[in-house]
Amino acid sequence: MKKVYGSAHDALDGLLFDGMTIAAGGFGLCGIPELLIDAIREAGTKDITVASNNCGVDDFGLGVLLKTRQIRKMMSSYVGENAEFMRQYLSGELELEFNPQGTLAERMRAGGAGIPGFYTKTGVGTVIAEGKEHKEFGGETYILERAIVADLAIVKAWKADTTGNAIFRKTARNFNPPAAKCGKICVLEVEEIVETGMLDPDAIHLPGIYVHRLIQGQHEKRIEQRTVRAA
Amino acid sequence: MAWDRNQMAARAAQELQDGMYVNLGIGIPTLVANYIPEGVQVTLQSENGMLGIGPFPTENEVDADLINAGKQTVTALPHTAYFDSSESFAMIRGGKINMAILGAMEVAENGDIANWMIPGKLVKGMGGAMDLVAGVARVIVVMDHTNKAGESKVLKACTLPLTAQGVVKRIISNLGVLDVGEGGLKIVECADGVTEAEIRAATEATIVN
């Protein structure tokens, strides 16, 4: 089966529909699927629910889908970097479901692992626990969090072979593996596709079984907080 | 007299013990890394997926794929390890991180902490704060004792939405060090030139001892 596509547009063919749920990898602007986000903007898909730790900045990352009003709801842990996000949220145009960061990551991981929910101490006694089942284990209280299964996962890795076995680079791994796993379909963009057999099987971070379609392209990789010391 | 930001960070660094895995929050807690005592090896965790955070890069070393949880560019160390976000929070939730040092808007005498939202104001999100305070064995708050209006941030009960209940073990403020204990807070140490009476006057919470 052929997984490699010529462009982000081609790789998303037939996968997008209004009202869909998309899980996206990335942390801040690090390791985001920038090519696939652009292709979704061009496709004009509407009323999307996006599960992603953050929502980009005004003119880059998922922020571009806010500007075009394609996102109806965000499931995130932190959205502080985006003025347009705040404007839409405060005016009621955009729905927001805050998730503690680890709970969001585990909801994705669980969704991909066939686990419909899990109990966690995170959020007990806070607004996050409201309306959720509480249960005691060993004298401690936990809340039930439900898995996320997305219609589509869009993720970014460093390298992949033609079967979709993928390797990430440094902290650009972040939410990409859990997001990839929770998608019914996963489209992966990488900086370089290599021939199958060129990657060390012991070094694979995301096995190709999780990856359905694959593209290679140029990435801007914008830096949010360039912090340097004197040489 | 009281401690300034750097003195608070230096005092917090005295909490670190050799071999610890530690998560530092944004703001004054980040400065703690500058004061790690000599002979003490600690590994700093960044919840986006890294153990072993190195210093900020030189201009030539900047790498868009290498950032900390505050989204700042950083560098790696010889013992650095990278992992995904679900793995990162598995080690946090699983109690593998020995200590979290973070800021707060309010702390209560029972160890409750509020540090993520002010109703009616812009809400940015809790990020990893709720997971960290719920999962890490020893949670230490570093913050100013009072707010800009001069009101105590060390309270009988938090007024802001909580980040977690009963998790804070120690408060290091500009006025001194207080421990959460039975029946209230215990003054452990006064900042240079600060008296116990001054700490009591700036504290709404019950102080025992």
Chai-1 contact restraints between the chains, C-beta under 6 A:
chainA,res_idxA,chainB,res_idxB,connection_type,confidence,min_distance_angstrom,max_distance_angstrom,comment,restraint_id
A,F27,B,N48,contact,1.0,0.0,6.0,A-B,restraint_1
A,G28,B,K71,contact,1.0,0.0,6.0,A-B,restraint_2
A,C30,B,I67,contact,1.0,0.0,6.0,A-B,restraint_3
A,S77,B,G125,contact,1.0,0.0,6.0,A-B,restraint_4
A,S77,B,G127,contact,1.0,0.0,6.0,A-B,restraint_5
A,Y78,B,G125,contact,1.0,0.0,6.0,A-B,restraint_6
A,Y78,B,G127,contact,1.0,0.0,6.0,A-B,restraint_7
A,V79,B,G125,contact,1.0,0.0,6.0,A-B,restraint_8
A,G80,B,K124,contact,1.0,0.0,6.0,A-B,restraint_9
A,F98,B,G125,contact,1.0,0.0,6.0,A-B,restraint_10
A,P100,B,M126,contact,1.0,0.0,6.0,A-B,restraint_11
A,P100,B,M130,contact,1.0,0.0,6.0,A-B,restraint_12
A,P100,B,D131,contact,1.0,0.0,6.0,A-B,restraint_13
A,Q101,B,G127,contact,1.0,0.0,6.0,A-B,restraint_14
A,Q101,B,G128,contact,1.0,0.0,6.0,A-B,restraint_15
A,G102,B,F89,contact,1.0,0.0,6.0,A-B,restraint_16
A,G102,B,R93,contact,1.0,0.0,6.0,A-B,restraint_17
A,G102,B,D131,contact,1.0,0.0,6.0,A-B,restraint_18
A,A105,B,S85,contact,1.0,0.0,6.0,A-B,restraint_19
A,A105,B,S86,contact,1.0,0.0,6.0,A-B,restraint_20
A,A105,B,F89,contact,1.0,0.0,6.0,A-B,restraint_21
A,E106,B,S86,contact,1.0,0.0,6.0,A-B,restraint_22
A,R109,B,S86,contact,1.0,0.0,6.0,A-B,restraint_23
A,K121,B,A134,contact,1.0,0.0,6.0,A-B,restraint_24
A,T122,B,M130,contact,1.0,0.0,6.0,A-B,restraint_25
A,T122,B,D131,contact,1.0,0.0,6.0,A-B,restraint_26
A,T122,B,A134,contact,1.0,0.0,6.0,A-B,restraint_27
A,G123,B,M130,contact,1.0,0.0,6.0,A-B,restraint_28
A,G125,B,L162,contact,1.0,0.0,6.0,A-B,restraint_29
A,G125,B,Q165,contact,1.0,0.0,6.0,A-B,restraint_30
A,T126,B,L162,contact,1.0,0.0,6.0,A-B,restraint_31
A,V127,B,P161,contact,1.0,0.0,6.0,A-B,restraint_32
A,R169,B,D65,contact,1.0,0.0,6.0,A-B,restraint_33
A,K170,B,D65,contact,1.0,0.0,6.0,A-B,restraint_34
A,K170,B,L66,contact,1.0,0.0,6.0,A-B,restraint_35
A,K170,B,Y82,contact,1.0,0.0,6.0,A-B,restraint_36
A,T171,B,N48,contact,1.0,0.0,6.0,A-B,restraint_37
A,T171,B,G49,contact,1.0,0.0,6.0,A-B,restraint_38
A,T171,B,M50,contact,1.0,0.0,6.0,A-B,restraint_39
A,T171,B,L66,contact,1.0,0.0,6.0,A-B,restraint_40
A,T171,B,I67,contact,1.0,0.0,6.0,A-B,restraint_41
A,A172,B,D65,contact,1.0,0.0,6.0,A-B,restraint_42
A,R173,B,G49,contact,1.0,0.0,6.0,A-B,restraint_43
A,R173,B,Y82,contact,1.0,0.0,6.0,A-B,restraint_44
A,R173,B,D84,contact,1.0,0.0,6.0,A-B,restraint_45
A,N174,B,N48,contact,1.0,0.0,6.0,A-B,restraint_46
A,N174,B,G49,contact,1.0,0.0,6.0,A-B,restraint_47
A,N174,B,S85,contact,1.0,0.0,6.0,A-B,restraint_48
A,F175,B,S85,contact,1.0,0.0,6.0,A-B,restraint_49
A,P177,B,D84,contact,1.0,0.0,6.0,A-B,restraint_50
A,P178,B,S86,contact,1.0,0.0,6.0,A-B,restraint_51
A,K221,B,A64,contact,1.0,0.0,6.0,A-B,restraint_52
A,I223,B,A64,contact,1.0,0.0,6.0,A-B,restraint_53
A,E224,B,K71,contact,1.0,0.0,6.0,A-B,restraint_54
A,Q225,B,K71,contact,1.0,0.0,6.0,A-B,restraint_55
A,Q225,B,Q72,contact,1.0,0.0,6.0,A-B,restraint_56
A,R226,B,T73,contact,1.0,0.0,6.0,A-B,restraint_57
A,T227,B,F56,contact,1.0,0.0,6.0,A-B,restraint_58
A,T227,B,Q72,contact,1.0,0.0,6.0,A-B,restraint_59
A,T227,B,T73,contact,1.0,0.0,6.0,A-B,restraint_60
A,V228,B,F56,contact,1.0,0.0,6.0,A-B,restraint_61
A,V228,B,P57,contact,1.0,0.0,6.0,A-B,restraint_62
A,V228,B,E59,contact,1.0,0.0,6.0,A-B,restraint_63
A,R229,B,F56,contact,1.0,0.0,6.0,A-B,restraint_64
A,A231,B,T58,contact,1.0,0.0,6.0,A-B,restraint_65
